[in-house]
Amino acid sequence: MVKKILITGACGFIGYHLTSLLQNEYKVIGIDSLNSAYDPKLKELRLKNLNKYESFEFFNVNLSEKNELGKISTSISNVETVFHLGARAGVRQSYLEPEKYIEDNTTASTNLAFISKELGVKKFIIASTSSIYGDTGTQMATEDVDELTDPPSIYAATKQFGETMVKNILSTDEQIIQIPRFFTVYGPFGRPDMSILRFIHWIENGEEVLIYGDGEQKRSFTYISDIVSGLSKLMDCEESGTFNFGSNKTWSINNVIEKIENKLESKAKISIKERAFRDVDIVLPNLEKSQLKLGWTPLVDLDTGLDETITWYKKYKEELRNVKFKYEYEK
């Protein structure tokens, strides 16, 4: 009998790629609300591709509404592993819509933990964010050591409290609780509100490229295939804990733009904006635990990842033409 897993946020960036990978071996129950946190056209495009898989079954469910989960309890019974990837991301927007972040990141996680407890789910994997570490400077952020007592943004606070609620609800039982922390993920079918895909779109189409600050802030850009590889390795790990998934190198925003300019053979039309509120200078992960416990290390270098993302973008250029890459709050 084929084992059954549940993936929330299945039509999101990471959820889409994880579903595409695991549907070969598992029956995948996918949940997503297809909300408008960013342009839903991209979520619908991902769903269109996922619906081609015979082993994939989709439910449009808002996890923050407890009664909606109850309606599909029969369909998600006998699920062995829950990948809770559904969330509302982004530091800047969390200050504009704090209630939605509380609902989608904390209330939703609480509701899912309770129904997982009721159904006796063996393993609960809740995705988290490097934003919980804040600005690491030259130090590497280490799991269970460098989390900030006072989270540095509304987004980070709602994600951290979602983690806390899940651990409190499930830790008294025998469930394995794993928390992968992601560091600036990019790649094909990426989010249109994140830097690399936006830069590719704007430079390729000769549009204004928005940079918030001087562009010298650095990130641990991590290619999507490395992220889903890490998540799949968690399937074989029987130990609860938090695991960093990121690149062990950082690049500045300016470095990335220059690389994309060279690859597209087109000059960016830079527009400098005020530094984003609570934006950090550098976030760098300590990967020792993920390497030791999971045998995981990032394999895709930035140039290769950018090449793959650009190739994908050009293939889907027509479908992406009407996707929104700039938002109302960006003046």
Summary of the structure (lengths in Angstrom):
residues: 331
radius of gyration: 19.0
end to end distance: 53.8
largest distance: 56.6
contacts: 1126
relative contact order: 0.14
helix: 40%
strand: 18%
